[in-house]
Amino acid sequence: MRAAIFDAVGSPLRIGPVPDPSPAGDEVVLRVAACGICGSDLHITEDPVPFGIGSGFVLGHEFAGEVVAKGAGVSDLAIGDRVAVVPMRGCGHCAACRRGDPARCPDMVLIGGGYAEYAIAAARQCRVLPDEVALSDGALAEPLSVALHCVVRSGMKPGDRVAILGAGPIGLLVAFWARRLGAARVVVADLHDHQKERAIALGATGFALSGDRLAENLAELSDGPPDIVFECVGKRGLLGAAVSGVRLQGTVVGVGLCIGGDTWDPFVALSKEVNLLFSVFFDQRAEFGVALDALRGGPFAPQALITDRIDLSPVPQVFEGLRRRTTQCKVLIEPELS
């Protein structure tokens, strides 16, 4: 089968053949309908060692597809089922896995494989899509769940004022959930206004340009300093900016993947008694199921995140282009478009 393959840092992905997957007893093979290109994939190709990635790896953890083969031990999925995949693969037996939280399993592995015509997953990682949800849209379930977990972790209440630093896919989906769950003000901030209209379409009530007056801009658009600030970029200095912008005794949630350390003054957080939290992954049973339901429709449809649907052939060029700020947001790889 064809796939987009990672070779080495500094080398673009390449399209080439890889062996067709064969399922173990507890696994299924999926014909990939769609796989999202995630910002963490870009990070992985720049610094693969912390992620255990080597030459020949096929990226892609935001995917959905149709079951085309299954192992002898799989009884709860059938050939032809349309599923979205939870990419955290735990042991399936520990307390965390049993409660539907494989991200906290000591043996958890974040799988890839979605940048290909076929991919493999354990049956326990798969959730059948509602009939009303298009199969390709199922690729949004993973980032939707990540963003929902951020909002749940924050303790946000209806009527709260929320600010989000970063208008990338996760930041925009945090805005989606904050508004859907009752925030009174939802302000998205970014260095550029490329995603301003998309932010409003997904539920934001205001859009601010980052800069020296970021804290003042957030306060003006939020009718006062926000109660909660989500840092969804992962660049040095932005946790400090979030602390500066949040209200006294407010909450800052670190979401962005910042590799290589940061420098900021914790005294500001101390003097304001800021609650500083971090958020990663999600709960498979509760939050992933809620994300699937959100794809059925309703106000501020998350499908507005999608800007491009491409086949495998242009993946290397598009992937490299996403390293720079563009008007693109969520790009879905749909192998059958080729």
TACORVEN-V589769 format. One record per residue. RES is the residue in one letter. BURIAL is I if it has 16 or more other C-alpha atoms within 10 Angstrom, else O. D_CENTER is the distance of its C-alpha to the mean C-alpha in Angstrom with 1 decimal. Layout:
<<RES:BURIAL:D_CENTER> <RES:BURIAL:D_CENTER>>
This chain:
<<M:O:26.4> <R:I:24.6> <A:I:21.4> <A:I:19.8> <I:I:20.9> <F:I:20.3> <D:I:23.7> <A:I:23.7> <V:O:22.5> <G:O:23.7> <S:O:24.1> <P:I:22.2> <L:I:20.7> <R:I:23.5> <I:I:24.0> <G:O:26.3> <P:O:27.4> <V:I:26.1> <P:O:27.7> <D:O:26.9> <P:I:25.1> <S:O:27.4> <P:I:26.3> <A:I:27.6> <G:O:29.0> <D:O:25.9> <E:I:23.6> <V:I:23.1> <V:I:22.7> <L:I:20.6> <R:I:21.4> <V:I:18.1> <A:I:17.8> <A:I:14.5> <C:I:11.7> <G:I:9.0> <I:I:9.5> <C:I:6.6> <G:I:8.0> <S:O:8.3> <D:I:10.5> <L:I:12.6> <H:O:13.1> <I:I:14.1> <T:I:16.7> <E:O:18.2> <D:O:18.6> <P:I:18.4> <V:O:20.8> <P:O:18.7> <F:O:16.4> <G:O:19.5> <I:I:19.0> <G:O:22.2> <S:O:23.9> <G:O:23.5> <F:I:19.9> <V:I:17.8> <L:I:14.1> <G:I:11.5> <H:I:9.4> <E:I:7.7> <F:I:11.3> <A:I:14.0> <G:I:17.7> <E:I:21.3> <V:I:23.1> <V:I:25.9> <A:I:27.2> <K:I:27.1> <G:I:28.7> <A:O:31.9> <G:O:30.4> <V:I:27.8> <S:O:29.4> <D:O:26.7> <L:I:25.3> <A:O:27.5> <I:O:27.7> <G:O:26.2> <D:I:23.6> <R:I:20.5> <V:I:17.5> <A:I:13.7> <V:I:12.8> <V:I:11.4> <P:I:11.0> <M:I:12.6> <R:I:16.2> <G:I:18.7> <C:O:22.5> <G:I:22.8> <H:O:25.8> <C:O:25.1> <A:O:24.9> <A:I:21.1> <C:I:20.6> <R:O:23.3> <R:O:21.7> <G:I:18.4> <D:I:16.6> <P:I:16.4> <A:I:14.1> <R:I:17.4> <C:I:19.6> <P:O:21.7> <D:O:21.3> <M:I:17.5> <V:I:16.3> <L:O:12.8> <I:I:14.0> <G:I:13.7> <G:I:16.0> <G:I:14.2> <Y:I:15.8> <A:I:19.0> <E:I:21.3> <Y:I:21.1> <A:I:18.9> <I:I:19.8> <A:I:18.4> <A:I:20.2> <A:I:21.2> <R:I:19.9> <Q:I:16.3> <C:I:16.9> <R:I:17.0> <V:I:19.3> <L:I:18.1> <P:O:20.3> <D:O:23.0> <E:O:22.1> <V:I:18.6> <A:O:18.8> <L:I:17.7> <S:I:15.7> <D:I:13.7> <G:I:12.7> <A:I:10.1> <L:I:8.1> <A:I:8.6> <E:I:5.9> <P:I:2.9> <L:I:6.4> <S:I:7.3> <V:I:5.3> <A:I:6.7> <L:I:9.8> <H:I:10.4> <C:I:10.6> <V:I:13.2> <V:I:14.9> <R:O:15.3> <S:I:16.8> <G:O:19.5> <M:I:19.4> <K:O:22.4> <P:O:23.5> <G:O:25.2> <D:I:23.2> <R:I:22.6> <V:I:19.0> <A:I:18.0> <I:I:14.7> <L:I:15.1> <G:I:13.1> <A:I:12.6> <G:I:9.7> <P:I:6.9> <I:I:5.4> <G:I:9.1> <L:I:10.3> <L:I:8.5> <V:I:9.9> <A:I:13.1> <F:I:13.0> <W:I:13.0> <A:I:15.5> <R:I:17.8> <R:I:17.6> <L:I:18.5> <G:O:21.4> <A:I:20.8> <A:I:23.9> <R:I:22.5> <V:I:19.0> <V:I:19.3> <V:I:16.7> <A:I:18.1> <D:I:17.7> <L:O:20.2> <H:O:20.6> <D:I:20.8> <H:O:19.3> <Q:I:16.7> <K:I:19.2> <E:O:20.1> <R:I:16.6> <A:I:15.8> <I:I:19.1> <A:I:18.4> <L:I:15.3> <G:I:17.4> <A:I:18.1> <T:I:21.7> <G:I:22.1> <F:I:20.9> <A:I:22.2> <L:I:22.7> <S:I:22.1> <G:O:25.3> <D:O:28.3> <R:O:28.4> <L:I:24.8> <A:I:25.9> <E:O:28.7> <N:I:26.5> <L:I:24.1> <A:I:27.1> <E:O:28.8> <L:I:26.0> <S:I:25.3> <D:O:29.1> <G:I:29.0> <P:I:26.7> <P:I:23.4> <D:I:23.2> <I:I:19.6> <V:I:17.8> <F:I:14.1> <E:I:13.7> <C:I:10.4> <V:I:11.9> <G:I:13.3> <K:I:16.7> <R:O:20.0> <G:O:21.7> <L:I:18.9> <L:I:19.1> <G:I:22.8> <A:I:22.3> <A:I:20.2> <V:I:23.1> <S:I:25.6> <G:I:24.2> <V:I:23.7> <R:I:26.8> <L:I:29.2> <Q:O:27.9> <G:I:24.5> <T:I:21.1> <V:I:18.7> <V:I:15.2> <G:I:13.9> <V:I:10.1> <G:I:10.2> <L:O:11.0> <C:I:14.8> <I:O:16.8> <G:O:20.6> <G:O:21.4> <D:O:22.0> <T:O:25.1> <W:O:25.6> <D:O:28.3> <P:O:27.7> <F:O:31.0> <V:O:29.5> <A:I:27.1> <L:O:30.1> <S:O:32.4> <K:O:30.1> <E:O:29.2> <V:I:25.5> <N:I:23.3> <L:I:20.7> <L:O:17.7> <F:O:14.6> <S:I:11.5> <V:O:9.5> <F:I:8.3> <F:I:10.1> <D:I:13.4> <Q:I:13.9> <R:O:16.9> <A:O:16.4> <E:I:12.9> <F:I:11.8> <G:I:15.2> <V:O:14.8> <A:I:11.6> <L:I:13.8> <D:I:16.6> <A:I:14.9> <L:I:14.7> <R:I:18.5> <G:O:19.2> <G:O:20.4> <P:O:20.2> <F:I:17.5> <A:O:16.0> <P:I:12.2> <Q:O:13.6> <A:O:14.8> <L:I:11.5> <I:I:12.8> <T:O:15.4> <D:O:16.4> <R:I:17.1> <I:I:18.8> <D:I:20.6> <L:I:20.6> <S:I:23.4> <P:O:21.9> <V:I:18.7> <P:I:20.3> <Q:O:21.4> <V:O:18.2> <F:I:16.1> <E:O:18.7> <G:O:18.8> <L:I:15.2> <R:O:16.3> <R:O:18.3> <R:O:17.5> <T:O:18.0> <T:O:18.0> <Q:I:15.4> <C:I:11.9> <K:I:9.9> <V:I:12.3> <L:I:12.8> <I:I:15.1> <E:I:17.7> <P:I:20.4> <E:O:23.0> <L:O:23.3> <S:O:25.3>>
